[in-house]
Amino acid sequence: MSKKNPKEASFDFELRLYVVQWLVLIIFVALGARFYVLQVGRHEDYKQRAENNRIREIPILAPRGAIYDRNGKLLVDNTPAFNITLSPEYASNIDDTIRVLVENLGVDRDQILAELNDNKRPKSLPILVKQNASAADRAWVSAHEFEYPEITLDIQPQRYYRHGKLAAHVLGYIGEISPRQLEKPYYIEAGYKSGDIIGQGGIEAIYDRLLRGENGMKRIIVDSRGRPIAELEERPPTKGMDIITALDIDLQRVAEEQF
């Protein structure tokens, strides 16, 4: 068997090394081209997909705690209410949306505009446009949910005072936190934010931190028009604490009937 001389062996090695280098170069060029296509060539495609699919966080209001009199009689609790809300960020034409709300649901146009122009209101926070929606109102929203996905129907707990106006000055009432209240240290330290429903008088206000509970959150994927695509997760709300007062509702009724 003949043996290659050192020059031939060196030439073969250099040739093989040359071929390997070219193969490696070709592979890197191919990978680079693929990377370019994915990162640059399809950038607009990925951008469009990101625009079309967004994550929307929907707050789930916590039921407030119940209020009892000294004998265990229920004075205040909650009842489910149908509320209509507006999410301006998903409106393709907000002026048109406001127009149809006014014409079909009889909402207050000035009130909606005031909410929209409130710089302290988080842009992602839905605007409550109508409480205790009637069956006709609910039917209209359902019939137009694809045309106006920014208008939604939510079931939320509503305060129910079982004895009407009896002891109203003692029990108090609830309402949306005001801009002036949001500036006070008490509410800042407690983490209250725009749109929160809080106690505005009487026991409801005094024991608000105990009664209010902790809101939950639902995260869903929506398209560019705000239409739900899929649900990611849900954190249920925590109900507020119940309170037993020193009030005797029967004695209170007798006292109020005397005056």
MARBA-3410 file (N, C-alpha, C, O; in Angstrom, 1 decimal):
259
0.9,-1.2,0.0,0.0,0.0,0.0,0.9,1.2,0.0,1.8,1.4,0.8 ~ 0.5,2.2,-0.9,1.4,3.4,-1.0,0.9,4.4,0.0,-0.2,4.5,0.4 ~ 1.9,5.1,0.5,1.6,6.2,1.5,1.7,7.5,0.9,2.6,7.8,0.0 ~ 0.8,8.5,1.3,0.8,9.8,0.8,2.0,10.5,1.4,2.4,10.4,2.6 ~ 2.6,11.3,0.6,3.7,12.1,1.1,3.2,13.3,2.0,2.0,13.6,1.9
4.0,13.9,2.8,3.5,14.9,3.7,2.8,16.1,3.0,1.8,16.6,3.6 ~ 3.2,16.4,1.8,2.6,17.5,1.1,1.1,17.2,0.7,0.2,18.0,0.8 ~ 0.9,15.9,0.2,-0.4,15.5,-0.2,-1.3,15.4,1.0,-2.5,15.8,1.0 ~ -0.8,14.9,2.1,-1.6,14.8,3.4,-2.0,16.2,3.8,-3.1,16.4,4.3 ~ -1.1,17.1,3.8,-1.4,18.5,4.2,-2.4,19.1,3.3,-3.3,19.8,3.8
-2.4,18.8,2.0,-3.3,19.4,1.0,-4.7,18.8,1.3,-5.7,19.6,1.3 ~ -4.8,17.5,1.6,-6.1,16.9,1.9,-6.7,17.5,3.1,-7.9,17.7,3.2 ~ -5.9,17.7,4.1,-6.4,18.3,5.4,-6.9,19.7,5.2,-8.0,20.0,5.7 ~ -6.2,20.5,4.4,-6.6,21.8,4.2,-7.9,21.9,3.3,-8.7,22.7,3.5 ~ -8.0,20.9,2.4,-9.2,20.9,1.6,-10.4,20.5,2.4,-11.5,21.2,2.3
-10.3,19.5,3.3,-11.4,19.2,4.2,-11.8,20.3,5.1,-12.9,20.6,5.3 ~ -10.7,21.0,5.6,-11.0,22.1,6.5,-11.7,23.2,5.8,-12.6,23.9,6.3 ~ -11.3,23.5,4.5,-11.9,24.5,3.7,-13.4,24.2,3.5,-14.3,25.0,3.5 ~ -13.7,22.9,3.2,-15.1,22.4,2.9,-15.9,22.6,4.2,-17.0,23.1,4.1 ~ -15.4,22.2,5.3,-16.1,22.3,6.6,-16.4,23.8,6.9,-17.5,24.1,7.4
-15.4,24.7,6.7,-15.6,26.1,6.9,-16.7,26.7,6.1,-17.6,27.5,6.6 ~ -16.8,26.2,4.8,-17.9,26.7,4.0,-19.2,26.2,4.4,-20.2,26.9,4.3 ~ -19.2,24.9,4.8,-20.5,24.4,5.3,-21.0,25.1,6.6,-22.2,25.4,6.7 ~ -20.1,25.4,7.5,-20.4,26.2,8.7,-20.9,27.6,8.3,-21.9,28.0,8.8 ~ -20.3,28.2,7.3,-20.7,29.5,6.9,-22.1,29.5,6.2,-22.9,30.4,6.5
-22.3,28.4,5.4,-23.6,28.3,4.8,-24.7,28.1,5.8,-25.8,28.7,5.7 ~ -24.4,27.3,6.9,-25.4,27.1,7.9,-25.7,28.4,8.7,-26.9,28.7,9.0 ~ -24.7,29.2,9.0,-24.9,30.4,9.7,-25.6,31.4,8.8,-26.5,32.2,9.3 ~ -25.4,31.4,7.5,-26.1,32.3,6.6,-27.6,32.0,6.6,-28.4,32.8,6.6 ~ -27.8,30.6,6.5,-29.2,30.2,6.5,-30.0,30.5,7.8,-31.1,31.0,7.8
-29.3,30.3,8.9,-29.9,30.7,10.2,-30.1,32.2,10.3,-31.1,32.7,10.8 ~ -29.1,33.0,9.8,-29.3,34.4,9.8,-30.5,34.9,9.0,-31.2,35.8,9.4 ~ -30.6,34.2,7.8,-31.7,34.6,7.0,-33.1,34.3,7.6,-34.0,35.0,7.5 ~ -33.1,33.1,8.3,-34.3,32.7,9.0,-34.6,33.7,10.1,-35.8,34.1,10.3 ~ -33.6,34.1,10.9,-33.8,35.1,11.9,-34.3,36.4,11.4,-35.2,37.0,12.0
-33.8,36.8,10.3,-34.2,38.1,9.7,-35.7,38.0,9.3,-36.4,38.9,9.5 ~ -36.1,36.9,8.7,-37.5,36.7,8.3,-38.4,36.8,9.5,-39.4,37.4,9.4 ~ -38.0,36.1,10.6,-38.8,36.1,11.8,-38.9,37.4,12.5,-40.0,37.8,12.9 ~ -37.7,38.1,12.6,-37.7,39.3,13.4,-38.0,40.5,12.6,-38.5,41.5,13.2 ~ -37.7,40.6,11.4,-37.9,41.8,10.5,-39.0,41.6,9.5,-39.9,42.4,9.4
-38.8,40.5,8.7,-39.8,40.3,7.7,-41.2,40.1,8.2,-42.1,40.6,7.5 ~ -41.4,39.5,9.3,-42.7,39.2,9.9,-43.0,40.1,11.1,-43.9,39.8,11.8 ~ -42.2,41.1,11.2,-42.4,42.0,12.4,-43.8,42.6,12.4,-44.5,42.7,13.4 ~ -44.3,43.1,11.2,-45.6,43.7,11.1,-46.7,42.7,11.4,-47.7,43.0,12.0 ~ -46.4,41.4,11.0,-47.4,40.4,11.3,-47.6,40.1,12.8,-48.7,40.1,13.3
-46.4,40.0,13.5,-46.4,39.8,14.9,-47.0,41.0,15.6,-47.7,40.9,16.6 ~ -46.7,42.2,15.1,-47.2,43.5,15.7,-48.7,43.5,15.6,-49.4,43.9,16.5 ~ -49.2,43.1,14.4,-50.7,43.1,14.2,-51.3,42.1,15.1,-52.4,42.4,15.6 ~ -50.7,40.9,15.3,-51.3,39.9,16.2,-51.4,40.5,17.6,-52.3,40.3,18.3 ~ -50.3,41.1,18.0,-50.3,41.7,19.4,-51.3,42.8,19.5,-51.9,42.9,20.6
-51.6,43.5,18.5,-52.6,44.6,18.6,-54.0,43.9,18.6,-54.9,44.4,19.3 ~ -54.1,42.9,17.9,-55.5,42.2,17.8,-55.8,41.4,19.0,-57.0,41.2,19.3 ~ -54.8,41.0,19.8,-55.1,40.2,21.0,-54.5,40.9,22.2,-53.3,41.0,22.3 ~ -55.3,41.4,23.0,-54.9,42.2,24.2,-55.5,41.5,25.5,-56.5,40.8,25.4 ~ -54.8,41.8,26.5,-55.2,41.2,27.8,-56.0,42.3,28.5,-55.6,43.4,28.7
-57.2,41.9,28.9,-58.1,42.9,29.6,-58.4,42.4,31.0,-58.7,41.2,31.2 ~ -58.2,43.3,32.0,-58.5,42.9,33.4,-59.8,43.5,33.8,-60.1,44.7,33.7 ~ -60.7,42.6,34.3,-62.1,43.0,34.6,-62.2,42.8,36.2,-62.1,41.7,36.7 ~ -62.4,43.9,36.9,-62.6,43.8,38.3,-63.9,43.1,38.7,-64.9,43.3,38.0 ~ -63.8,42.3,39.7,-65.0,41.6,40.2,-65.3,42.2,41.6,-64.5,41.9,42.6
-66.3,43.0,41.8,-66.6,43.6,43.0,-66.9,42.7,44.1,-67.7,41.7,44.0 ~ -66.3,42.9,45.3,-66.6,42.1,46.5,-67.9,42.5,47.1,-68.2,43.7,47.3 ~ -68.7,41.5,47.5,-69.9,41.8,48.2,-69.6,42.4,49.6,-68.7,41.9,50.3 ~ -70.2,43.5,50.0,-70.0,44.1,51.3,-70.6,43.2,52.4,-71.5,42.4,52.1 ~ -70.0,43.3,53.6,-70.5,42.6,54.7,-71.9,43.0,55.1,-72.3,44.1,54.9
-72.6,42.1,55.7,-74.0,42.4,56.1,-74.0,43.1,57.5,-73.0,43.1,58.2 ~ -75.1,43.8,57.8,-75.2,44.6,59.0,-76.4,44.0,59.8,-77.5,44.0,59.2 ~ -76.2,43.7,61.0,-77.3,43.2,61.9,-77.6,44.1,63.0,-76.7,44.9,63.4 ~ -78.8,44.0,63.6,-79.1,44.7,64.8,-78.6,43.9,66.0,-78.1,42.7,65.8 ~ -78.8,44.3,67.2,-78.3,43.7,68.4,-79.0,42.3,68.7,-78.4,41.5,69.3
-80.1,42.1,68.1,-80.9,40.8,68.2,-80.6,39.9,67.1,-81.3,38.8,67.0 ~ -79.7,40.2,66.2,-79.4,39.3,65.1,-80.3,39.5,63.9,-80.3,38.7,62.9 ~ -81.2,40.6,63.9,-82.0,40.8,62.7,-81.3,41.5,61.6,-80.5,42.5,61.8 ~ -81.4,40.9,60.4,-80.7,41.5,59.3,-81.2,42.8,58.9,-82.4,43.0,58.6 ~ -80.3,43.8,58.8,-80.7,45.2,58.4,-80.2,45.5,57.0,-81.0,46.1,56.2
-79.0,45.1,56.7,-78.5,45.5,55.3,-77.7,44.3,54.8,-76.9,43.7,55.5 ~ -78.0,43.9,53.5,-77.2,42.9,52.8,-77.1,43.3,51.4,-77.2,44.5,51.0 ~ -76.9,42.3,50.5,-76.7,42.6,49.1,-77.6,41.9,48.2,-78.1,40.8,48.6 ~ -77.9,42.4,47.0,-78.7,41.8,46.0,-78.1,42.0,44.7,-77.5,43.0,44.4 ~ -78.1,41.0,43.8,-77.5,41.2,42.5,-78.2,42.2,41.6,-79.4,42.3,41.6
-77.4,43.0,41.0,-78.0,44.1,40.1,-77.3,44.0,38.7,-76.1,43.7,38.7 ~ -78.1,44.3,37.7,-77.5,44.4,36.3,-77.1,45.8,36.0,-78.0,46.7,36.0 ~ -75.8,46.0,35.8,-75.3,47.3,35.5,-74.7,47.3,34.1,-74.1,46.4,33.6 ~ -74.9,48.4,33.4,-74.3,48.6,32.0,-73.1,49.5,32.1,-73.2,50.6,32.7 ~ -72.0,49.0,31.6,-70.8,49.8,31.6,-70.2,50.0,30.2,-70.6,49.4,29.3
-69.4,51.0,30.2,-68.7,51.4,28.9,-67.2,51.4,29.1,-66.7,52.0,30.0 ~ -66.5,50.7,28.2,-65.1,50.7,28.1,-64.6,51.5,26.9,-64.5,51.0,25.8 ~ -64.3,52.8,27.1,-64.0,53.7,26.0,-62.8,53.3,25.1,-62.8,53.5,23.9 ~ -61.9,52.6,25.7,-60.7,52.2,25.0,-61.0,51.2,23.8,-60.2,51.1,22.9 ~ -62.1,50.5,23.9,-62.5,49.6,22.8,-63.5,50.1,21.9,-64.0,49.4,21.0
-63.8,51.4,22.0,-64.8,52.0,21.1,-64.1,52.5,19.8,-63.1,53.3,19.9 ~ -64.5,52.1,18.6,-64.0,52.6,17.4,-64.4,54.0,17.1,-63.7,54.7,16.4 ~ -65.5,54.4,17.6,-66.0,55.8,17.5,-66.8,56.1,18.7,-68.0,55.8,18.8 ~ -66.1,56.7,19.7,-66.7,57.0,21.0,-68.0,57.9,20.9,-68.9,57.7,21.6 ~ -67.9,58.8,20.0,-69.1,59.7,19.8,-70.3,59.0,19.3,-71.4,59.2,19.8
-70.1,58.0,18.4,-71.2,57.2,18.0,-71.8,56.3,19.1,-73.0,56.1,19.3 ~ -70.8,55.8,19.9,-71.2,54.9,21.0,-72.1,55.7,22.0,-73.1,55.2,22.5 ~ -71.6,56.9,22.4,-72.4,57.7,23.3,-73.8,58.1,22.7,-74.8,58.1,23.5 ~ -73.8,58.3,21.4,-75.1,58.6,20.8,-76.1,57.5,20.9,-77.3,57.7,21.3 ~ -75.6,56.2,20.7,-76.6,55.1,20.8,-77.0,54.8,22.2,-78.1,54.3,22.5
-76.1,55.1,23.2,-76.4,54.9,24.6,-77.5,55.9,25.0,-78.5,55.5,25.7 ~ -77.4,57.1,24.5,-78.4,58.1,24.9,-79.7,57.8,24.2,-80.8,57.9,24.8 ~ -79.7,57.4,22.9,-80.9,57.2,22.2,-81.6,55.9,22.6,-82.9,55.9,22.6 ~ -80.9,54.9,22.9,-81.5,53.6,23.1,-81.7,53.2,24.6,-82.6,52.5,25.0 ~ -80.8,53.8,25.5,-80.8,53.4,26.9,-81.2,54.6,27.8,-81.3,54.4,29.0
-81.3,55.8,27.2,-81.7,56.9,27.9,-80.7,57.4,29.0,-81.1,57.9,30.0 ~ -79.4,57.2,28.7,-78.4,57.5,29.7,-78.1,59.0,29.6,-78.4,59.7,28.6 ~ -77.4,59.6,30.6,-77.1,61.0,30.7,-75.8,61.3,29.9,-74.7,60.8,30.3 ~ -75.9,61.9,28.8,-74.7,62.2,27.9,-73.7,63.0,28.7,-72.5,62.8,28.6 ~ -74.1,64.1,29.4,-73.2,64.9,30.1,-72.4,64.2,31.2,-71.2,64.4,31.5
-73.1,63.2,31.8,-72.4,62.4,32.9,-71.3,61.5,32.3,-70.2,61.4,32.8 ~ -71.6,60.9,31.1,-70.5,60.1,30.4,-69.4,61.0,30.0,-68.2,60.6,30.2 ~ -69.6,62.2,29.5,-68.6,63.1,29.0,-67.7,63.5,30.2,-66.5,63.7,30.1 ~ -68.4,63.8,31.4,-67.7,64.2,32.6,-66.7,63.1,33.0,-65.6,63.4,33.4 ~ -67.2,61.8,32.9,-66.3,60.7,33.3,-65.1,60.6,32.3,-64.0,60.3,32.7
-65.4,60.7,31.1,-64.4,60.6,30.0,-63.3,61.7,30.2,-62.1,61.5,30.0 ~ -63.7,62.9,30.6,-62.8,64.0,30.8,-62.1,64.1,32.1,-61.4,65.0,32.4 ~ -62.4,63.1,33.0,-61.8,63.1,34.3,-60.4,62.5,34.2,-60.3,61.3,34.0 ~ -59.4,63.4,34.4,-58.0,63.0,34.2,-57.6,62.0,35.3,-56.6,61.3,35.2 ~ -58.3,62.0,36.5,-57.9,61.1,37.6,-58.5,59.7,37.4,-58.1,58.8,38.2
-59.4,59.5,36.5,-60.0,58.2,36.3,-59.0,57.4,35.4,-58.7,57.8,34.3 ~ -58.7,56.2,35.9,-57.8,55.3,35.1,-58.5,55.0,33.7,-59.7,54.7,33.7 ~ -57.7,55.1,32.7,-58.3,54.9,31.3,-58.9,53.5,31.1,-59.8,53.4,30.3 ~ -58.3,52.6,31.8,-58.8,51.2,31.7,-60.1,50.9,32.5,-60.6,49.8,32.4 ~ -60.5,51.8,33.3,-61.6,51.6,34.2,-62.9,51.8,33.5,-63.1,52.9,33.0
-63.8,50.8,33.4,-65.1,51.0,32.7,-65.9,52.1,33.4,-65.8,52.3,34.6 ~ -66.7,52.7,32.6,-67.6,53.8,33.1,-69.0,53.2,33.4,-69.6,52.6,32.5 ~ -69.5,53.4,34.6,-70.9,52.9,34.9,-71.9,53.9,34.2,-71.9,55.0,34.6 ~ -72.6,53.4,33.3,-73.6,54.3,32.6,-75.0,54.1,33.0,-75.8,55.0,32.8 ~ -75.3,52.9,33.6,-76.7,52.7,34.0,-76.7,51.6,35.0,-76.2,50.5,34.8
-77.4,51.9,36.2,-77.6,50.9,37.2,-79.0,50.3,37.1,-79.9,50.9,36.6 ~ -79.1,49.1,37.6,-80.4,48.4,37.7,-81.0,48.4,36.3,-82.2,48.8,36.1 ~ -80.3,47.9,35.3,-80.8,47.9,33.9,-82.1,47.1,33.8,-82.2,46.0,34.4 ~ -83.1,47.6,33.1,-84.3,46.8,32.9,-84.1,45.7,32.0,-83.1,45.5,31.3 ~ -85.1,44.8,31.9,-85.1,43.7,30.9,-84.9,44.1,29.5,-84.2,43.5,28.7
-85.6,45.2,29.2,-85.4,45.8,27.8,-84.0,46.3,27.5,-83.5,46.1,26.5 ~ -83.4,47.0,28.5,-82.1,47.5,28.4,-81.1,46.3,28.2,-80.2,46.4,27.4 ~ -81.3,45.3,29.0,-80.4,44.1,28.9,-80.5,43.4,27.6,-79.5,43.0,27.0 ~ -81.7,43.3,27.1,-81.9,42.7,25.8,-81.2,43.5,24.7,-80.7,42.9,23.7 ~ -81.3,44.9,24.8,-80.6,45.7,23.8,-79.1,45.5,23.8,-78.5,45.4,22.7
-78.5,45.4,25.0,-77.1,45.3,25.1,-76.7,43.9,24.5,-75.7,43.8,23.7 ~ -77.4,42.9,24.8,-77.1,41.5,24.3,-77.3,41.5,22.8,-76.5,40.8,22.1 ~ -78.2,42.2,22.2,-78.5,42.1,20.8,-77.4,42.9,20.0,-77.2,42.7,18.8 ~ -76.7,43.8,20.7,-75.7,44.6,20.0,-74.3,44.4,20.5,-73.4,45.2,20.4 ~ -74.0,43.2,21.2,-72.7,43.0,21.8,-71.6,42.9,20.8,-70.4,43.2,21.2
-71.9,42.4,19.6,-70.8,42.4,18.6,-70.6,43.7,17.9,-69.5,44.0,17.4 ~ -71.6,44.5,17.7,-71.5,45.8,17.1,-70.9,46.8,18.0,-70.1,47.6,17.6 ~ -71.2,46.7,19.3,-70.7,47.6,20.3,-70.1,46.8,21.5,-70.7,46.8,22.6 ~ -68.9,46.1,21.3,-68.4,45.3,22.4,-67.9,46.1,23.6,-67.6,45.6,24.7 ~ -67.8,47.5,23.4,-67.3,48.3,24.5,-68.5,48.5,25.5,-68.2,49.0,26.6
-69.7,48.2,25.1,-70.8,48.3,26.0,-71.1,46.9,26.6,-71.4,45.9,25.9 ~ -71.0,46.7,27.9,-71.1,45.4,28.5,-72.1,45.4,29.7,-72.5,46.5,30.2 ~ -72.6,44.3,29.9,-73.6,44.1,31.0,-72.9,43.3,32.1,-72.5,42.2,31.9 ~ -72.9,43.9,33.3,-72.2,43.2,34.4,-73.2,43.0,35.6,-74.1,43.8,35.8 ~ -73.1,41.9,36.2,-73.9,41.6,37.4,-73.0,41.9,38.6,-72.0,41.3,38.9
-73.5,42.9,39.4,-72.7,43.3,40.5,-73.6,43.4,41.8,-74.8,43.6,41.7 ~ -73.0,43.2,43.0,-73.7,43.2,44.2,-74.2,44.7,44.5,-73.4,45.6,44.4 ~ -75.4,44.8,44.9,-76.0,46.1,45.2,-76.5,46.1,46.6,-77.1,45.1,47.1 ~ -76.3,47.2,47.3,-76.7,47.3,48.7,-78.2,47.2,48.8,-78.9,47.9,48.1 ~ -78.7,46.4,49.8,-80.2,46.3,50.0,-80.5,46.6,51.4,-80.1,45.8,52.3
-81.2,47.7,51.7,-81.6,48.1,53.0,-83.0,47.5,53.3,-84.0,48.0,52.8 ~ -83.0,46.5,54.1,-84.2,45.7,54.2,-85.4,46.4,54.9,-86.6,46.0,54.7 ~ -85.1,47.5,55.6,-86.2,48.2,56.3,-86.4,49.6,55.7,-86.9,50.5,56.3 ~ -86.0,49.7,54.4,-86.2,51.0,53.7,-85.4,52.1,54.4,-84.2,52.0,54.6 ~ -86.1,53.2,54.7,-85.5,54.4,55.2,-85.3,54.4,56.7,-84.8,55.3,57.3
-85.9,53.3,57.3,-85.8,53.2,58.8,-84.3,53.1,59.2,-83.5,52.3,58.7 ~ -84.0,54.0,60.2,-82.6,54.1,60.7,-81.6,54.5,59.7,-80.4,54.1,59.8 ~ -82.0,55.1,58.6,-81.1,55.5,57.5,-80.0,56.4,58.0,-78.8,56.2,57.5 ~ -80.2,57.3,58.9,-79.2,58.2,59.4,-78.1,57.4,60.2,-77.0,57.9,60.3 ~ -78.5,56.3,60.8,-77.6,55.5,61.5,-76.8,54.5,60.6,-75.6,54.4,60.8
-77.5,53.9,59.7,-76.9,52.9,58.8,-76.0,53.6,57.8,-75.0,53.1,57.4 ~ -76.4,54.8,57.3,-75.7,55.5,56.2,-76.0,54.9,54.9,-77.1,54.3,54.6 ~ -75.1,55.1,53.9,-75.3,54.7,52.5,-74.0,54.5,51.9,-72.9,54.9,52.5 ~ -73.9,54.1,50.6,-72.7,53.9,49.9,-72.7,54.7,48.6,-73.8,55.0,48.1 ~ -71.6,55.0,48.1,-71.5,55.7,46.8,-70.0,55.8,46.3,-69.1,55.3,47.0
-69.9,56.2,45.1,-68.5,56.3,44.5,-67.6,57.3,45.3,-68.1,58.4,45.6 ~ -66.4,56.9,45.5,-65.5,57.8,46.2,-65.3,59.1,45.4,-65.2,59.0,44.1 ~ -65.3,60.2,46.0,-65.2,61.5,45.3,-63.7,61.9,45.1,-62.8,61.4,45.8 ~ -63.4,62.8,44.2,-62.1,63.3,44.0,-61.5,63.9,45.3,-60.3,63.8,45.5 ~ -62.3,64.6,46.0,-61.8,65.3,47.3,-61.4,64.2,48.3,-60.4,64.4,49.0
-62.2,63.1,48.4,-61.9,62.1,49.3,-60.6,61.4,48.9,-59.8,61.0,49.8 ~ -60.3,61.2,47.6,-59.1,60.6,47.2,-57.9,61.3,47.6,-56.8,60.7,47.6 ~ -58.0,62.6,47.9,-56.8,63.4,48.3,-56.6,63.4,49.8,-55.5,63.8,50.2 ~ -57.5,62.8,50.6,-57.3,62.7,52.0,-56.4,61.6,52.4,-56.5,60.5,51.8 ~ -55.5,61.8,53.4,-54.5,60.8,53.8,-55.2,59.4,54.2,-54.7,58.4,53.9
-56.4,59.5,54.9,-57.1,58.3,55.3,-57.3,57.4,54.1,-57.1,56.2,54.2 ~ -57.8,57.9,53.0,-58.1,57.1,51.9,-56.9,56.7,51.1,-56.8,55.6,50.5 ~ -55.9,57.6,51.1,-54.6,57.3,50.4,-53.9,56.1,51.1,-53.5,55.2,50.4 ~ -53.8,56.1,52.4,-53.2,55.1,53.1,-53.9,53.7,53.0,-53.3,52.7,53.1 ~ -55.2,53.8,52.9,-56.0,52.6,52.8,-56.0,52.0,51.4,-56.6,50.9,51.1
-55.4,52.7,50.4,-55.3,52.2,49.1,-56.6,52.3,48.2,-56.7,51.6,47.2 ~ -57.4,53.3,48.6,-58.6,53.5,47.8,-58.2,54.2,46.5,-57.2,54.9,46.4 ~ -59.0,53.9,45.4,-58.7,54.4,44.1,-60.0,54.9,43.4,-61.1,54.6,43.9 ~ -59.8,55.7,42.4,-61.0,56.2,41.6,-61.9,55.1,41.2,-61.4,54.0,40.7 ~ -63.2,55.3,41.4,-64.2,54.3,41.0,-64.6,53.4,42.1,-65.6,52.7,41.9
-63.9,53.4,43.2,-64.3,52.5,44.3,-65.6,53.0,44.9,-65.9,54.2,45.0 ~ -66.4,52.0,45.4,-67.7,52.3,46.1,-67.4,52.1,47.5,-66.9,51.1,48.0 ~ -67.7,53.2,48.3,-67.4,53.2,49.7,-68.6,53.7,50.5,-69.5,54.2,50.0 ~ -68.5,53.5,51.9,-69.5,54.0,52.8,-69.4,55.5,52.8,-68.3,56.1,52.9 ~ -70.6,56.2,52.7,-70.6,57.6,52.7,-71.3,58.2,53.8,-71.6,59.4,53.8
-71.6,57.5,54.8,-72.3,58.0,56.0,-72.6,56.9,57.0,-72.7,55.7,56.6 ~ -72.8,57.2,58.3,-73.3,56.3,59.3,-72.3,55.1,59.4,-71.1,55.2,59.2 ~ -72.9,53.9,59.7,-72.1,52.7,60.0,-71.4,52.3,58.7,-70.3,51.8,58.8 ~ -72.0,52.5,57.5,-71.4,52.1,56.3,-70.0,52.8,56.1,-69.1,52.2,55.6 ~ -69.9,54.1,56.6,-68.7,54.8,56.4,-67.7,54.5,57.6,-66.5,54.3,57.3
-68.2,54.4,58.8,-67.4,54.2,60.0,-66.6,52.9,59.9,-65.4,52.8,60.2 ~ -67.3,51.9,59.4,-66.7,50.5,59.4,-66.5,50.1,57.9,-66.5,48.9,57.6 ~ -66.2,51.1,57.0,-66.1,50.7,55.6,-64.9,49.8,55.4,-65.1,48.8,54.5 ~ -63.8,49.9,56.0,-62.7,49.0,55.8,-63.0,47.6,56.1,-62.5,46.7,55.5 ~ -63.9,47.4,57.1,-64.3,46.0,57.4,-65.3,45.5,56.5,-65.3,44.3,56.1
-66.3,46.3,56.1,-67.4,45.9,55.3,-67.1,45.7,53.8,-67.7,44.9,53.2 ~ -66.1,46.4,53.3,-65.9,46.5,51.9,-65.3,45.2,51.3,-65.5,44.9,50.1 ~ -64.6,44.4,52.0,-64.0,43.2,51.5,-62.9,43.5,50.5,-62.3,44.6,50.5 ~ -62.5,42.5,49.7,-61.4,42.7,48.7,-61.9,42.2,47.3,-62.4,41.1,47.1 ~ -61.8,43.1,46.3,-62.3,42.8,45.0,-61.4,41.7,44.3,-60.3,41.5,44.7
-62.1,41.0,43.4,-61.4,40.0,42.7,-61.0,40.5,41.3,-61.2,41.7,41.0 ~ -60.5,39.7,40.4,-60.1,40.1,39.1,-60.2,39.0,38.1,-59.8,37.8,38.4 ~ -60.7,39.3,36.9,-60.7,38.3,35.8,-59.9,38.9,34.7,-60.0,40.0,34.3 ~ -58.9,38.0,34.2,-58.1,38.4,33.1,-58.5,37.6,31.8,-58.5,36.4,31.9 ~ -58.8,38.3,30.8,-59.3,37.7,29.6,-58.5,38.2,28.4,-58.0,39.3,28.4
-58.5,37.5,27.3,-57.9,38.0,26.0,-59.0,38.5,25.2,-60.0,37.8,24.9 ~ -58.8,39.7,24.6,-59.8,40.3,23.7,-59.2,40.7,22.4,-58.0,40.9,22.4 ~ -60.0,40.8,21.4,-59.4,41.3,20.1,-59.4,42.8,20.1,-59.7,43.4,21.2 ~ -59.0,43.4,19.0,-58.9,44.9,19.0,-60.2,45.6,19.2,-60.1,46.8,19.5 ~ -61.3,44.9,19.1,-62.6,45.6,19.3,-63.1,45.3,20.7,-64.2,45.8,21.1
-62.3,44.6,21.5,-62.7,44.3,22.9,-63.6,43.1,23.0,-64.1,42.8,24.1 ~ -63.7,42.3,22.0,-64.5,41.1,22.1,-63.7,40.0,22.7,-62.6,39.7,22.3 ~ -64.3,39.3,23.7,-63.6,38.2,24.5,-63.2,37.1,23.5,-64.0,36.6,22.7 ~ -61.9,36.6,23.7,-61.5,35.4,22.9,-61.3,34.2,23.8,-61.7,33.1,23.5 ~ -60.6,34.5,25.0,-60.4,33.4,25.9,-60.1,34.0,27.3,-59.8,35.1,27.5
-60.4,33.2,28.3,-60.2,33.6,29.7,-58.9,33.0,30.2,-58.6,31.8,30.0 ~ -58.0,33.9,30.8,-56.7,33.5,31.3,-56.8,33.0,32.7,-56.3,31.9,33.0 ~ -57.4,33.8,33.6,-57.4,33.4,35.0,-58.5,34.2,35.7,-59.0,35.2,35.2 ~ -58.9,33.7,36.9,-59.9,34.5,37.6,-59.5,34.4,39.1,-59.3,33.3,39.6 ~ -59.5,35.5,39.8,-59.2,35.6,41.2,-60.5,36.0,41.9,-60.9,37.2,41.7
-61.2,35.1,42.6,-62.5,35.5,43.2,-62.4,36.5,44.2,-61.4,36.6,44.9 ~ -63.5,37.3,44.4,-63.4,38.4,45.5,-63.6,37.8,46.9,-64.1,36.6,47.0 ~ -63.3,38.5,47.9,-63.4,38.1,49.2,-64.5,39.0,49.9,-64.4,40.2,49.9 ~ -65.6,38.4,50.4,-66.7,39.1,51.0,-66.2,39.9,52.2,-65.4,39.4,52.9 ~ -66.8,41.1,52.4,-66.5,41.9,53.6,-67.0,41.2,54.9,-67.8,40.3,54.8
-66.6,41.7,56.0,-67.0,41.2,57.3,-68.4,41.6,57.7,-68.8,42.7,57.3 ~ -69.2,40.7,58.3,-70.5,41.1,58.8,-70.3,41.8,60.2,-69.3,41.6,60.9 ~ -71.2,42.7,60.5,-71.2,43.5,61.7,-72.5,43.5,62.4,-73.6,43.6,61.9 ~ -72.4,43.3,63.7,-73.5,43.3,64.6,-73.5,44.6,65.4,-72.5,44.9,66.1 ~ -74.5,45.4,65.3,-74.6,46.7,65.9,-75.3,46.7,67.2,-75.9,45.7,67.6
-75.3,47.8,67.9,-76.0,47.9,69.2,-77.4,48.4,68.9,-78.2,48.6,69.9 ~ -77.8,48.6,67.7,-79.1,49.1,67.3,-80.2,48.0,67.5,-80.0,46.9,67.1 ~ -81.3,48.4,68.1,-82.5,47.5,68.1,-83.5,48.1,67.1,-84.1,49.1,67.3 ~ -83.7,47.4,66.0,-84.5,47.9,64.9,-86.0,48.1,65.3,-86.6,49.0,64.8 ~ -86.5,47.2,66.2,-87.9,47.4,66.6,-88.1,48.6,67.5,-89.0,49.4,67.3
-87.1,48.9,68.4,-87.2,50.1,69.2,-87.0,51.3,68.3,-87.6,52.4,68.6 ~ -86.1,51.2,67.3,-85.9,52.3,66.4,-87.2,52.7,65.6,-87.5,53.8,65.4 ~ -87.9,51.6,65.3,-89.2,51.9,64.5,-90.2,52.6,65.4,-90.8,53.5,64.9 ~ -90.3,52.2,66.6,-91.2,52.8,67.6,-90.8,54.3,67.8,-91.7,55.2,67.8 ~ -89.5,54.5,68.0,-89.0,55.9,68.2,-89.3,56.8,67.0,-89.7,57.9,67.2
-89.1,56.3,65.8,-89.3,57.1,64.6,-90.8,57.3,64.3,-91.1,58.4,63.8 ~ -91.6,56.4,64.7,-93.1,56.6,64.5,-93.6,57.7,65.5,-94.7,58.2,65.2 ~ -92.9,57.9,66.6,-93.4,59.0,67.5,-93.1,60.4,67.0,-93.6,61.3,67.6 ~ -92.2,60.5,66.0,-91.8,61.8,65.6,-92.2,62.0,64.1,-91.9,63.1,63.5
END
